[in-house]
């Protein structure tokens, strides 16, 4: 039990150290106008449209 916790903590320490080395990217100044979904559809102006989806070809 203790050995598995030590292994888990070591893995988390490794992940955190890798993330800490990743350069920070500034946030975009505004929200995107087009959102691509997993099904490859696009939503134009997602806040304004009521879930209208255009299928991309």
C-alpha angles and dihedrals in degrees: 000000000000091000092055091050091051090050092048092049091049091052091050091049089052092050092047092050090051091050091047089058093052111105115243118245118210117246116253113260093235140015120273117261094216127048120194113209128209089259089060093249120136129223114205114215094352095200094052103040120073096232095301107165127197114200111226119227 
